[in-house]
Amino acid sequence: MKSYRLSILRHGRTAANEDGIYIGKTDLPLSEGGKDELRELYETHEYPRVQRVYSSPLERAVQSAEILFPDREIIEVDDLREMDFGVFEGVKAEELLELDTYKKWLKGGLDNPPPNGESLRNMMVRCYTALNAIILDMMENDITQAGVMTHSGILMNMMSCFGLPKMKPMQFACPRGHGYEVIVTAQMWQQGGCFEIAGKIPGYQSVGYNDAGEALFDYEEGYEDGSDQV
């Protein structure tokens, strides 16, 4: 059965990230330092050879896709955008610590959104909608290897909800410019709404390609935790 590979990645650093500020729907570009970090990753690591990149429409994600996958077609997928943090948007985390609304939100829950923001349940529905559209587009256009550039919150929940083996969202935390390689078949997605987690990228180091043009990899460990929001 034909399989499809997705390289799901976290975008680079913005000035708000550097200042510890919550950004979700806020559309900020990469900082100069963020661009330099991604350029260094591109020069020193092996990223999969994708045929197309699906990206969050937010500028920081599109810029990251352009750096890590130069000369590849980029298709913006609105449902890949980060969560809307409501009244917490644009505020430093340290300034929110004493607020009851912030403490309540930190307790988690599918239907516990930040004030005027988006619930986790709604974000998870968006994750499924985005993945479904991407996988169908790959199947219809005979694309077997694609990149997905998104945000930390989306990436972690997407991996936790639909990835096998099952793990908690925070177990998928990864540095900027890093992410996961997943494999999906039509049967896996249509019958189970799931994909197989193959490993971390660019922790993979390419060692060649087979006759079908698919990359062959060695596995390399090494990840730090990270947050997209702050």
Accessible surface in RSA format (square Angstrom, percent):
REM  Atomic radii and reference values for relative SASA: ProtOr
REM  Chains: A
REM  Algorithm: Lee & Richards
REM  Probe-radius: 1.40
REM  Slices: 20
REM RES _ NUM      All-atoms   Total-Side   Main-Chain    Non-polar    All polar
REM                ABS   REL    ABS   REL    ABS   REL    ABS   REL    ABS   REL
RES MET A   1   165.89  85.9  80.62  53.4  85.27 203.0  92.67  78.8  73.22  97.0
RES LYS A   2   103.24  50.4  85.84  52.7  17.40  41.4  70.14  63.1  33.10  35.3
RES SER A   3    40.76  34.4  33.23  44.4   7.52  17.3   8.95  19.1  31.80  44.6
RES TYR A   4    16.60   7.8  16.51   9.4   0.09   0.2   1.45   1.1  15.16  18.7
RES ARG A   5    54.68  23.0  54.68  27.9   0.00   0.0   6.76   9.2  47.92  29.0
RES LEU A   6     0.00   0.0   0.00   0.0   0.00   0.0   0.00   0.0   0.00   0.0
RES SER A   7     0.00   0.0   0.00   0.0   0.00   0.0   0.00   0.0   0.00   0.0
RES ILE A   8     0.00   0.0   0.00   0.0   0.00   0.0   0.00   0.0   0.00   0.0
RES LEU A   9     0.01   0.0   0.01   0.0   0.00   0.0   0.01   0.0   0.00   0.0
RES ARG A  10     1.14   0.5   1.11   0.6   0.03   0.1   0.63   0.9   0.51   0.3
RES HIS A  11     0.00   0.0   0.00   0.0   0.00   0.0   0.00   0.0   0.00   0.0
RES GLY A  12     0.58   0.7   0.00   N/A   0.58   0.7   0.58   1.6   0.00   0.0
RES ARG A  13    66.63  28.0  66.60  34.0   0.03   0.1   7.21   9.9  59.43  36.0
RES THR A  14     0.08   0.1   0.08   0.1   0.00   0.0   0.08   0.1   0.00   0.0
RES ALA A  15    56.14  51.6  54.44  84.0   1.70   3.9  54.65  77.0   1.49   4.0
RES ALA A  16     7.33   6.7   4.11   6.3   3.23   7.3   6.47   9.1   0.86   2.3
RES ASN A  17     8.56   5.9   0.00   0.0   8.56  20.6   0.00   0.0   8.56   8.3
RES GLU A  18    89.37  51.3  54.30  41.1  35.07  83.5  28.02  54.2  61.35  50.1
RES ASP A  19    79.37  55.6  66.11  65.8  13.26  31.4  11.16  26.3  68.20  68.0
RES GLY A  20    24.99  30.8   0.00   N/A  24.99  30.8  22.43  61.6   2.55   5.7
RES ILE A  21    36.26  20.6  36.26  27.0   0.00   0.0  36.26  26.1   0.00   0.0
RES TYR A  22    17.19   8.0  17.19   9.8   0.00   0.0   3.34   2.5  13.85  17.1
RES ILE A  23     2.47   1.4   2.47   1.8   0.00   0.0   2.47   1.8   0.00   0.0
RES GLY A  24     0.00   0.0   0.00   N/A   0.00   0.0   0.00   0.0   0.00   0.0
RES LYS A  25   117.65  57.4 106.81  65.5  10.84  25.8  58.63  52.8  59.02  62.9
RES THR A  26    49.71  35.4  42.41  43.0   7.30  17.4  40.29  54.1   9.42  14.2
RES ASP A  27    80.63  56.5  57.19  56.9  23.44  55.4  24.26  57.1  56.37  56.2
RES LEU A  28    54.23  30.2  54.23  38.8   0.00   0.0  54.23  38.1   0.00   0.0
RES PRO A  29    60.07  43.8  57.71  52.6   2.35   8.6  57.71  47.6   2.35  14.6
RES LEU A  30     6.92   3.9   0.00   0.0   6.92  17.4   0.00   0.0   6.92  18.6
RES SER A  31    17.51  14.8   8.53  11.4   8.97  20.7  17.51  37.3   0.00   0.0
RES GLU A  32   117.58  67.5 113.17  85.6   4.41  10.5  65.52 126.7  52.06  42.5
RES GLY A  33    35.28  43.5   0.00   N/A  35.28  43.5  28.52  78.3   6.76  15.1
RES GLY A  34     0.06   0.1   0.00   N/A   0.06   0.1   0.00   0.0   0.06   0.1
RES LYS A  35    44.20  21.6  44.20  27.1   0.00   0.0   7.17   6.5  37.03  39.4
RES ASP A  36    81.44  57.0  76.25  75.9   5.20  12.3  27.50  64.7  53.94  53.8
RES GLU A  37    73.20  42.0  69.26  52.4   3.94   9.4  39.05  75.5  34.15  27.9
RES LEU A  38     1.49   0.8   1.49   1.1   0.00   0.0   1.49   1.0   0.00   0.0
RES ARG A  39   112.26  47.1 111.38  56.8   0.88   2.1  49.48  67.6  62.78  38.0
RES GLU A  40   115.28  66.2 109.54  82.9   5.74  13.7  34.85  67.4  80.43  65.7
RES LEU A  41    24.46  13.6  24.34  17.4   0.12   0.3  24.46  17.2   0.00   0.0
RES TYR A  42    89.95  42.0  80.00  45.5   9.96  25.9  46.81  35.2  43.14  53.2
RES GLU A  43   135.89  78.0 103.14  78.0  32.75  78.0  39.62  76.6  96.27  78.6
RES THR A  44    86.18  61.3  54.27  55.0  31.90  76.0  59.37  79.7  26.81  40.5
RES HIS A  45    57.65  31.5  44.31  30.8  13.34  34.1  28.67  29.5  28.98  33.7
RES GLU A  46    63.21  36.3  61.09  46.2   2.12   5.1   7.38  14.3  55.83  45.6
RES TYR A  47    16.38   7.6   5.63   3.2  10.75  28.0   5.63   4.2  10.75  13.3
RES PRO A  48     5.11   3.7   0.37   0.3   4.74  17.2   1.30   1.1   3.81  23.7
RES ARG A  49   163.12  68.5 144.07  73.4  19.05  45.4  55.65  76.1 107.46  65.1
RES VAL A  50     5.06   3.3   0.15   0.1   4.91  11.8   0.30   0.3   4.77  12.9
RES GLN A  51    82.56  46.2  67.95  49.7  14.61  34.8  33.92  72.2  48.64  36.9
RES ARG A  52    35.76  15.0  35.76  18.2   0.00   0.0   0.17   0.2  35.59  21.6
RES VAL A  53     0.16   0.1   0.16   0.1   0.00   0.0   0.16   0.1   0.00   0.0
RES TYR A  54     3.81   1.8   3.81   2.2   0.00   0.0   3.81   2.9   0.00   0.0
RES SER A  55     0.00   0.0   0.00   0.0   0.00   0.0   0.00   0.0   0.00   0.0
RES SER A  56     0.00   0.0   0.00   0.0   0.00   0.0   0.00   0.0   0.00   0.0
RES PRO A  57    38.63  28.2  24.89  22.7  13.74  50.0  24.89  20.6  13.74  85.4
RES LEU A  58    17.29   9.6  17.29  12.4   0.00   0.0  17.29  12.1   0.00   0.0
RES GLU A  59    71.98  41.3  68.49  51.8   3.49   8.3  22.64  43.8  49.34  40.3
RES ARG A  60     0.01   0.0   0.01   0.0   0.00   0.0   0.00   0.0   0.01   0.0
RES ALA A  61     0.00   0.0   0.00   0.0   0.00   0.0   0.00   0.0   0.00   0.0
RES VAL A  62    24.49  16.1  24.49  22.2   0.00   0.0  24.49  21.3   0.00   0.0
RES GLN A  63    32.28  18.0  31.74  23.2   0.53   1.3  13.50  28.7  18.78  14.2
RES SER A  64     0.11   0.1   0.11   0.2   0.00   0.0   0.11   0.2   0.00   0.0
RES ALA A  65     0.00   0.0   0.00   0.0   0.00   0.0   0.00   0.0   0.00   0.0
RES GLU A  66    93.27  53.5  83.59  63.2   9.68  23.0  28.64  55.4  64.63  52.8
RES ILE A  67    30.80  17.5  21.74  16.2   9.06  21.8  27.23  19.6   3.57   9.7
RES LEU A  68     2.33   1.3   0.15   0.1   2.18   5.5   0.15   0.1   2.18   5.9
RES PHE A  69     8.48   4.2   5.13   3.2   3.35   8.7   7.67   4.6   0.81   2.3
RES PRO A  70    52.27  38.1  41.66  38.0  10.61  38.6  44.12  36.4   8.15  50.7
RES ASP A  71   139.61  97.8  98.34  97.9  41.27  97.6  37.48  88.2 102.12 101.8
RES ARG A  72   106.82  44.9  93.30  47.6  13.52  32.2  13.85  18.9  92.98  56.3
RES GLU A  73    92.63  53.2  76.88  58.2  15.75  37.5  44.37  85.8  48.26  39.4
RES ILE A  74    48.22  27.4  20.37  15.2  27.85  67.1  20.37  14.7  27.85  75.6
RES ILE A  75    56.11  31.9  53.27  39.7   2.84   6.8  56.11  40.4   0.00   0.0
RES GLU A  76   101.71  58.4  76.14  57.6  25.57  60.9  21.71  42.0  80.00  65.3
RES VAL A  77    22.37  14.7  19.18  17.4   3.19   7.7  22.37  19.4   0.00   0.0
RES ASP A  78    87.92  61.6  80.45  80.1   7.47  17.7  35.69  84.0  52.23  52.1
RES ASP A  79    34.76  24.3  34.03  33.9   0.73   1.7   0.34   0.8  34.42  34.3
RES LEU A  80     0.00   0.0   0.00   0.0   0.00   0.0   0.00   0.0   0.00   0.0
RES ARG A  81    68.84  28.9  68.84  35.1   0.00   0.0  13.95  19.1  54.89  33.3
RES GLU A  82     1.41   0.8   0.04   0.0   1.37   3.3   0.00   0.0   1.41   1.2
RES MET A  83    16.40   8.5  16.40  10.9   0.00   0.0  13.76  11.7   2.63   3.5
RES ASP A  84    33.18  23.2  32.77  32.6   0.41   1.0  12.07  28.4  21.11  21.0
RES PHE A  85     2.60   1.3   2.60   1.6   0.00   0.0   2.60   1.6   0.00   0.0
RES GLY A  86    14.40  17.8   0.00   N/A  14.40  17.8   6.39  17.5   8.01  17.9
RES VAL A  87    75.29  49.5  53.13  48.1  22.16  53.4  62.57  54.4  12.71  34.5
RES PHE A  88     0.88   0.4   0.88   0.5   0.00   0.0   0.88   0.5   0.00   0.0
RES GLU A  89    29.89  17.2  14.20  10.7  15.69  37.3  14.31  27.7  15.57  12.7
RES GLY A  90    49.08  60.5   0.00   N/A  49.08  60.5  24.11  66.2  24.97  55.9
RES VAL A  91    38.83  25.6  36.78  33.3   2.06   5.0  38.83  33.7   0.00   0.0
RES LYS A  92    75.13  36.7  74.28  45.6   0.85   2.0  22.37  20.1  52.77  56.2
RES ALA A  93    24.00  22.1  23.72  36.6   0.28   0.6  23.72  33.4   0.28   0.7
RES GLU A  94   123.49  70.9 103.05  78.0  20.44  48.7  32.66  63.2  90.82  74.2
RES GLU A  95   112.30  64.5  82.54  62.4  29.76  70.9  38.35  74.2  73.95  60.4
RES LEU A  96     6.53   3.6   6.53   4.7   0.00   0.0   6.53   4.6   0.00   0.0
RES LEU A  97    95.76  53.3  88.44  63.3   7.32  18.4  88.58  62.2   7.18  19.3
RES GLU A  98   143.36  82.3 127.74  96.6  15.62  37.2  65.28 126.3  78.08  63.8
RES LEU A  99    84.05  46.8  82.76  59.2   1.29   3.2  84.05  59.0   0.00   0.0
RES ASP A 100   113.82  79.7 103.93 103.4   9.88  23.4  36.74  86.5  77.08  76.9
RES THR A 101    67.09  47.7  62.38  63.2   4.72  11.2  57.82  77.7   9.28  14.0
RES TYR A 102     8.05   3.8   8.05   4.6   0.00   0.0   0.39   0.3   7.66   9.4
RES LYS A 103    95.50  46.6  91.46  56.1   4.04   9.6  55.67  50.1  39.83  42.4
RES LYS A 104   133.23  65.0 131.45  80.7   1.78   4.2  74.89  67.4  58.34  62.1
RES TRP A 105    40.02  16.1  36.30  17.6   3.72   8.7  25.79  13.7  14.23  23.1
RES LEU A 106   102.89  57.3  71.96  51.5  30.92  77.7  75.39  52.9  27.49  74.0
RES LYS A 107   176.82  86.3 137.15  84.2  39.67  94.4  90.11  81.1  86.70  92.4
RES GLY A 108    40.06  49.4   0.00   N/A  40.06  49.4  29.95  82.2  10.11  22.6
RES GLY A 109    45.64  56.3   0.00   N/A  45.64  56.3  32.55  89.3  13.09  29.3
RES LEU A 110    70.15  39.1  64.31  46.0   5.84  14.7  64.31  45.2   5.84  15.7
RES ASP A 111    95.11  66.6  67.45  67.1  27.67  65.4  36.19  85.2  58.92  58.8
RES ASN A 112    23.28  16.1  17.34  16.8   5.94  14.3  14.09  33.9   9.19   8.9
RES PRO A 113    57.80  42.1  45.76  41.7  12.04  43.8  46.35  38.3  11.45  71.2
RES PRO A 114     0.74   0.5   0.07   0.1   0.67   2.4   0.07   0.1   0.67   4.1
RES PRO A 115    45.40  33.1  33.82  30.8  11.58  42.1  45.36  37.5   0.03   0.2
RES ASN A 116   133.69  92.2  92.81  89.7  40.88  98.4  36.07  86.8  97.62  94.4
RES GLY A 117    23.71  29.2   0.00   N/A  23.71  29.2   1.60   4.4  22.11  49.5
RES GLU A 118    19.33  11.1  13.38  10.1   5.94  14.1  16.31  31.5   3.02   2.5
RES SER A 119    21.39  18.1  18.26  24.4   3.13   7.2   9.60  20.4  11.79  16.5
RES LEU A 120    48.65  27.1  46.09  33.0   2.56   6.4  46.09  32.4   2.56   6.9
RES ARG A 121   114.75  48.2 114.29  58.3   0.45   1.1  45.74  62.5  69.00  41.8
RES ASN A 122    70.94  48.9  67.14  64.9   3.80   9.2  17.65  42.5  53.29  51.5
RES MET A 123     2.37   1.2   2.37   1.6   0.00   0.0   1.73   1.5   0.64   0.8
RES MET A 124    52.73  27.3  50.60  33.5   2.13   5.1  48.98  41.6   3.75   5.0
RES VAL A 125    88.89  58.5  85.18  77.1   3.70   8.9  88.74  77.1   0.14   0.4
RES ARG A 126    13.49   5.7  12.86   6.6   0.63   1.5  13.37  18.3   0.13   0.1
RES CYS A 127     0.20   0.2   0.17   0.2   0.03   0.1   0.10   0.3   0.10   0.1
RES TYR A 128    95.56  44.6  95.56  54.4   0.00   0.0  62.67  47.1  32.88  40.5
RES THR A 129    62.44  44.4  58.90  59.7   3.54   8.4  46.05  61.9  16.38  24.8
RES ALA A 130     0.58   0.5   0.00   0.0   0.58   1.3   0.58   0.8   0.00   0.0
RES LEU A 131     0.00   0.0   0.00   0.0   0.00   0.0   0.00   0.0   0.00   0.0
RES ASN A 132    42.64  29.4  42.64  41.2   0.00   0.0   0.64   1.5  42.00  40.6
RES ALA A 133    52.74  48.5  41.71  64.4  11.03  25.1  48.00  67.6   4.74  12.6
RES ILE A 134     1.48   0.8   0.57   0.4   0.91   2.2   1.48   1.1   0.00   0.0
RES ILE A 135     0.18   0.1   0.17   0.1   0.01   0.0   0.18   0.1   0.00   0.0
RES LEU A 136    73.77  41.1  73.77  52.8   0.00   0.0  73.77  51.8   0.00   0.0
RES ASP A 137    37.06  26.0  35.09  34.9   1.97   4.6  12.62  29.7  24.44  24.4
RES MET A 138     0.04   0.0   0.04   0.0   0.00   0.0   0.02   0.0   0.02   0.0
RES MET A 139    44.87  23.2  24.75  16.4  20.12  47.9  15.18  12.9  29.68  39.3
RES GLU A 140   140.22  80.5 101.42  76.7  38.80  92.4  45.41  87.8  94.81  77.4
RES ASN A 141    73.22  50.5  50.31  48.6  22.91  55.2  11.59  27.9  61.63  59.6
RES ASP A 142    88.43  61.9  80.04  79.7   8.40  19.9  32.00  75.3  56.44  56.3
RES ILE A 143    10.28   5.9  10.28   7.7   0.00   0.0  10.28   7.4   0.00   0.0
RES THR A 144    42.89  30.5  40.32  40.9   2.58   6.1  21.79  29.3  21.10  31.9
RES GLN A 145    17.77   9.9  17.77  13.0   0.00   0.0  12.06  25.7   5.71   4.3
RES ALA A 146     0.00   0.0   0.00   0.0   0.00   0.0   0.00   0.0   0.00   0.0
RES GLY A 147     0.00   0.0   0.00   N/A   0.00   0.0   0.00   0.0   0.00   0.0
RES VAL A 148     0.39   0.3   0.00   0.0   0.39   0.9   0.31   0.3   0.08   0.2
RES MET A 149     0.23   0.1   0.19   0.1   0.04   0.1   0.19   0.2   0.04   0.1
RES THR A 150     0.00   0.0   0.00   0.0   0.00   0.0   0.00   0.0   0.00   0.0
RES HIS A 151     0.00   0.0   0.00   0.0   0.00   0.0   0.00   0.0   0.00   0.0
RES SER A 152     1.83   1.5   1.20   1.6   0.62   1.4   0.62   1.3   1.20   1.7
RES GLY A 153     4.53   5.6   0.00   N/A   4.53   5.6   4.53  12.4   0.00   0.0
RES ILE A 154     0.04   0.0   0.04   0.0   0.00   0.0   0.04   0.0   0.00   0.0
RES LEU A 155     0.99   0.5   0.99   0.7   0.00   0.0   0.99   0.7   0.00   0.0
RES MET A 156    17.59   9.1  17.59  11.6   0.00   0.0  17.59  15.0   0.00   0.0
RES ASN A 157    16.49  11.4  16.39  15.8   0.10   0.3   0.19   0.5  16.30  15.8
RES MET A 158     0.02   0.0   0.02   0.0   0.00   0.0   0.02   0.0   0.00   0.0
RES MET A 159     0.17   0.1   0.00   0.0   0.17   0.4   0.00   0.0   0.17   0.2
RES SER A 160    17.81  15.0  13.07  17.4   4.74  10.9   0.53   1.1  17.28  24.2
RES CYS A 161    33.03  25.0  13.79  15.4  19.25  45.2  12.49  31.6  20.55  22.2
RES PHE A 162    23.64  11.8  23.46  14.5   0.18   0.5  23.64  14.3   0.00   0.0
RES GLY A 163     0.01   0.0   0.00   N/A   0.01   0.0   0.00   0.0   0.01   0.0
RES LEU A 164    72.59  40.4  71.41  51.1   1.17   2.9  71.79  50.4   0.79   2.1
RES PRO A 165    91.91  67.0  84.73  77.2   7.19  26.1  91.44  75.5   0.47   2.9
RES LYS A 166   119.00  58.1  94.57  58.0  24.43  58.2  83.70  75.3  35.30  37.6
RES MET A 167    71.17  36.9  57.04  37.8  14.13  33.6  41.96  35.7  29.21  38.7
RES LYS A 168   153.60  74.9 151.04  92.7   2.56   6.1  96.05  86.5  57.56  61.3
RES PRO A 169    49.59  36.1  49.59  45.2   0.00   0.0  49.59  40.9   0.00   0.0
RES MET A 170   118.80  61.5 111.18  73.6   7.63  18.2  94.77  80.6  24.03  31.8
RES GLN A 171   105.94  59.2  78.94  57.7  27.00  64.3  35.52  75.6  70.42  53.4
RES PHE A 172     0.19   0.1   0.19   0.1   0.00   0.0   0.19   0.1   0.00   0.0
RES ALA A 173     6.50   6.0   0.06   0.1   6.44  14.7   0.15   0.2   6.35  16.8
RES CYS A 174     2.07   1.6   1.11   1.2   0.96   2.3   0.00   0.0   2.07   2.2
RES PRO A 175    20.42  14.9  17.88  16.3   2.55   9.3  20.42  16.9   0.00   0.0
RES ARG A 176    34.11  14.3  24.80  12.6   9.31  22.2   5.20   7.1  28.91  17.5
RES GLY A 177     0.00   0.0   0.00   N/A   0.00   0.0   0.00   0.0   0.00   0.0
RES HIS A 178    26.03  14.2  26.03  18.1   0.00   0.0  17.57  18.1   8.46   9.8
RES GLY A 179     0.00   0.0   0.00   N/A   0.00   0.0   0.00   0.0   0.00   0.0
RES TYR A 180     7.31   3.4   7.31   4.2   0.00   0.0   5.66   4.3   1.65   2.0
RES GLU A 181     0.00   0.0   0.00   0.0   0.00   0.0   0.00   0.0   0.00   0.0
RES VAL A 182     0.00   0.0   0.00   0.0   0.00   0.0   0.00   0.0   0.00   0.0
RES ILE A 183    31.63  18.0  31.63  23.6   0.00   0.0  31.63  22.8   0.00   0.0
RES VAL A 184     0.00   0.0   0.00   0.0   0.00   0.0   0.00   0.0   0.00   0.0
RES THR A 185    20.90  14.9  20.90  21.2   0.00   0.0  18.97  25.5   1.93   2.9
RES ALA A 186    31.31  28.8  31.30  48.3   0.02   0.0  31.30  44.1   0.02   0.0
RES GLN A 187    86.12  48.2  81.01  59.2   5.11  12.2  20.47  43.6  65.66  49.8
RES MET A 188    50.75  26.3  43.96  29.1   6.79  16.2  37.60  32.0  13.15  17.4
RES TRP A 189     9.31   3.7   5.14   2.5   4.17   9.8   5.09   2.7   4.22   6.9
RES GLN A 190   129.61  72.5  91.43  66.8  38.19  90.9  37.58  80.0  92.03  69.8
RES GLN A 191   142.45  79.7 103.03  75.3  39.42  93.9  43.21  92.0  99.23  75.3
RES GLY A 192    52.66  64.9   0.00   N/A  52.66  64.9  28.09  77.1  24.56  55.0
RES GLY A 193    20.12  24.8   0.00   N/A  20.12  24.8  12.10  33.2   8.02  18.0
RES CYS A 194    21.18  16.0  21.18  23.6   0.00   0.0   6.71  17.0  14.47  15.6
RES PHE A 195     0.00   0.0   0.00   0.0   0.00   0.0   0.00   0.0   0.00   0.0
RES GLU A 196    87.82  50.4  87.82  66.4   0.00   0.0  20.40  39.5  67.42  55.0
RES ILE A 197    28.43  16.2  13.45  10.0  14.98  36.1  13.45   9.7  14.98  40.7
RES ALA A 198    36.51  33.6   7.61  11.7  28.90  65.7  13.51  19.0  23.00  60.9
RES GLY A 199     8.36  10.3   0.00   N/A   8.36  10.3   8.36  22.9   0.00   0.0
RES LYS A 200    44.51  21.7  44.51  27.3   0.00   0.0  19.25  17.3  25.26  26.9
RES ILE A 201     0.05   0.0   0.05   0.0   0.00   0.0   0.05   0.0   0.00   0.0
RES PRO A 202     0.13   0.1   0.01   0.0   0.12   0.4   0.13   0.1   0.00   0.0
RES GLY A 203     7.33   9.0   0.00   N/A   7.33   9.0   7.13  19.6   0.20   0.4
RES TYR A 204    17.66   8.2  17.66  10.0   0.00   0.0  11.93   9.0   5.73   7.1
RES GLN A 205    57.12  31.9  57.12  41.7   0.00   0.0  32.65  69.5  24.47  18.6
RES SER A 206    29.24  24.7   5.82   7.8  23.42  54.0   2.80   6.0  26.43  37.0
RES VAL A 207    89.86  59.1  52.74  47.7  37.13  89.5  63.26  55.0  26.60  72.1
RES GLY A 208    29.40  36.3   0.00   N/A  29.40  36.3  26.53  72.8   2.88   6.4
RES TYR A 209    65.38  30.5  34.44  19.6  30.94  80.5  34.30  25.8  31.08  38.3
RES ASN A 210    55.93  38.6  41.64  40.2  14.30  34.4  27.81  66.9  28.12  27.2
RES ASP A 211   163.45 114.5 122.73 122.2  40.72  96.3  45.69 107.5 117.76 117.4
RES ALA A 212    82.15  75.5  41.34  63.8  40.81  92.8  55.03  77.5  27.12  71.8
RES GLY A 213    51.62  63.7   0.00   N/A  51.62  63.7  29.46  80.9  22.16  49.6
RES GLU A 214    68.74  39.5  66.07  50.0   2.66   6.3  17.45  33.7  51.29  41.9
RES ALA A 215    10.14   9.3   3.00   4.6   7.14  16.2   3.00   4.2   7.14  18.9
RES LEU A 216    84.61  47.1  81.89  58.6   2.72   6.8  84.61  59.4   0.00   0.0
RES PHE A 217    42.92  21.5  10.03   6.2  32.88  85.6  10.03   6.1  32.88  94.1
RES ASP A 218    82.47  57.8  79.19  78.8   3.28   7.8  23.83  56.1  58.64  58.5
RES TYR A 219   107.28  50.1  73.74  42.0  33.55  87.3  60.68  45.6  46.60  57.4
RES GLU A 220    77.55  44.5  72.93  55.2   4.63  11.0  32.35  62.6  45.20  36.9
RES GLU A 221   117.41  67.4  97.91  74.1  19.50  46.4  60.75 117.5  56.65  46.3
RES GLY A 222    57.84  71.3   0.00   N/A  57.84  71.3  36.56 100.3  21.28  47.7
RES TYR A 223    52.56  24.5  10.07   5.7  42.49 110.6  14.25  10.7  38.31  47.2
RES GLU A 224   116.90  67.1 107.81  81.6   9.09  21.7  36.71  71.0  80.19  65.5
RES ASP A 225   115.23  80.7  92.88  92.4  22.35  52.9  27.11  63.8  88.12  87.9
RES GLY A 226    18.09  22.3   0.00   N/A  18.09  22.3  16.76  46.0   1.34   3.0
RES SER A 227    41.79  35.3  35.44  47.3   6.35  14.6  29.89  63.6  11.90  16.7
RES ASP A 228     0.21   0.1   0.21   0.2   0.00   0.0   0.06   0.2   0.15   0.1
RES GLN A 229    26.81  15.0  26.81  19.6   0.00   0.0   4.67   9.9  22.14  16.8
RES VAL A 230    49.60  32.6  36.98  33.5  12.62  30.4  41.63  36.2   7.97  21.6
END  Absolute sums over single chains surface
CHAIN  1 A    10572.7       8398.7       2174.0       5446.8       5125.9
END  Absolute sums over all chains
TOTAL         10572.7       8398.7       2174.0       5446.8       5125.9
